[in-house]
């Protein structure tokens, strides 16, 4: 099935405001950009993803992906993740894609192998909607929809229940399928600590995010308890 991944991205400067009590603006900017880059790289390594579209109003994010052969869809309203996802869905329909994969830009642990397995299974089972819950079991980390307009996206607090209810009301063949690597989105200091703990135990994943976390730990020792500090020669981000 022809599949397009839709990746909404707000301004790097405006991202992760809920981490403001923990990190300065420079660190939050660097972290948002690094996570976005790791997610984008994972999507491009996923065989079942035929195209990636970034929906953004941020010129820096746009410039960051222009050289990556990634489609950029302007988000002039900048009205949030659900509205940005709808922009991507409209493009997918116009371009003839059979399904859309909606993913956030703050899940840097995304595993291309696990994601490709989900894409293959859903196609084989004829599923019209697959909802990937977040690690708390209340939100939605990713949403796979076939055809692209079969289900209206409604991200945010309590979105898992809304998406399941919407799929049932439309009588869609659907499933709720956790993917561990998509369960570590970062909104709060606890989320960041959880991500740091996972990266401290795993190697070879999320290299850009890992590098920024090392720099953050160097600038703010102890903020990421247990996370390895910056190696000699690495440059710290500005707090």
N, C-alpha and C positions, 0 to 999 in steps of 0.2 A: 504493500500500500504506500502510495506517495505521501510522505509525512514531512511536515514543516514544524520545527520547534520555534516557539515564540518566547522571547526572553525580554520582559519589560525591564527597563533600567531608568531609575530616577537620577537626578544629579548626584554625582559623587559627593559634592559638598553638602547636599541636603540629606544624604543617606545616613542611617544609623543614629538618629538623634537620641534614641533611648539609651545610647551608650555614652551620652555627653557627661554624665557624672563620673564616668570611669576613664574616658579618653578625651584628649584634646581634638580640635578640629582636623589637624593634619593627620593624626593617627586614624581617625574615622574615615577620612577621605582615602587614605592609602589602603585601609582594610576593605572598604567597599569596592575599590577598583581591583584589588587583588582577587577577591572572591568572585567578582564578575568575570574576570579573565580566566580563572580556573573553571568556572561553569561553562563558559564559552568553549574553552579547549576540550572539555569532556564531551560536549554536544557534537563538536566537529569530529571526534573520534568514534562516534556511535554510528555503526554501519546503517542502521535502520532510519536514521535522520537524513533526509534528502536535502534539506535546506534549513538554515537558521536565520531568523529575522529578529533583530533587536529593535524594540519599540522605545524610543527615548526622545526627550526634549532637550537633552544635554549635549552641547556641542563637543565637549571633551569625550564623552562616551562614544559619540558618533565618530570622532576622529580616531578613537582607539580601535574601532572595528573596521574602518574603511579598508585597511591593508590586509584584513583577514578574509576577504571575499565573502563577507556577510552582508546580507541585505539590511538596510536601515529604514525603518518606517517612522516618520515624524509623529511625535505625540504633542501636538500643539496645545491641547487642553491640560495635559499633565494632571489628570484627575484620579490617579491611583492605579493599582495593579489590575483590577477588573476591567476598567475602561481601556487600559493599554492592551490587555488581552483581547478585547473586542476589536481593536484596531487590527491586530494580527489576524484574527479570525476573518474579518472582512477581506483582507488581502488574500488569505488562504483560499477562500471561496472563489474570488475573482481569478486567481492563478490556477485553479483546478486541482488543488491538493485534496486528497481523500480524508485526511485527518490532521489534527493539530495536537501538538504536545506543548502544554503551557507549563513553564518552569520559572522559578524565581532566580534572581542573580546572587543569592546569598546562601547557596548550598554547595560550597566548594568541594565537598567530599564526593560529589556525584561520580558514580562508577559507570563508565560506558558499557561494560559487559552486563551489569545488572539491568541497566536501562534498555539495552538491546534485547535482552531476554523478555522484558515486559512488553516491548513492542511486538516481538514475534508471537508471544503467547496470546496477546489480545487479538491480533489478526487471525490466528488460527482458531480461536474460540468465537470469533465474530462479535466481539464486544464493541458496544457503541460508546461506552464511557468507562474509564478506569480512574478511580480517585486514589491518590497516594497520600495517606495521612501524615501529618508531622509527628514528631516524637512524643508530643503531648496527647495525641489522639483526638484532638479537637479541631485543628486547622488542616489546611490542604497544602502539601508540599509540591504536588504536581497534578496535572489534570490532562488526561488523554481523551480526545473526543473525535468520534467518527460517525457521520460526516462532521465537519468543523462547527456547524451551527446546531448540532443535535442537543446541546446543553449550554445554558447561559452561565458563564463563569461568575462566581460570587465569592471572591477571596476575602480574607480578614477573619476576625474572631468568630469562632463557631462555624467556619466554612465547610467543614467536613459534613456536618449534618445537613446543611443547606444543599450541598452538591448531591448527597445521597437522596434526599427528599426530591430534588429536582429530577434526578434520573428515574426515580420510581413514578413520579407524576407523569413523566413523558413515556413511561413504559419502555425504557431503554434497557438493553442487555448490558449490565454493568457489574463491576466488582470493586471492592475496596482492597487495595494491595499495598501493604507497607514495603518500602525499599529503604533499607537501613542507611544507605549513603545519601538519600534525599531527606533524611529525617533531622539533619543537623543545620537547620536554618538559623540565622543569627539576628535576633532582635533585641535581646536583653543581656545584661552582664552574665547571668547564669548560662544563657545560650553560648556566649563567647567562651566561658570557662569550660563548658562541655566540649566545644569544638577543640579548644586547646588540649584538653585531656585526650581526646581521640587522636589528634595529630602527634602527641607525645609518644603514643604507643604504635602508630603506623608510620611506615616509611614509603616514599615514592608517590604520595598522593598530594594534591593541592599545593604544588611547590611555591606558587606566588603568595598564597595565603600564609603558608608556613614561614616564608621569609619575612613577611610583615609582622607576624606574631613574634618572631625572634627579635625584631627591631623594637616592638612595643615593650617586650619584657626588658630590653636593655634600657629603654627610656624610663619605664616604670617598673623597677624590680619588684617582684612579688605580686603584681597585678594578675598575672596568669600563673597561679600556683602550680608548680611542678613542670611548667613548660621550659624546655631547654633555652638558655639565653643565647644572645647573638654570638656567632662565631667571629673570631678575629678577622678584621678586614671588612665586615659588613657595615653599611652605613645606616644610621638610625633615621627614622622618620621624625619630623618635627611634632612635638606635642602640642 
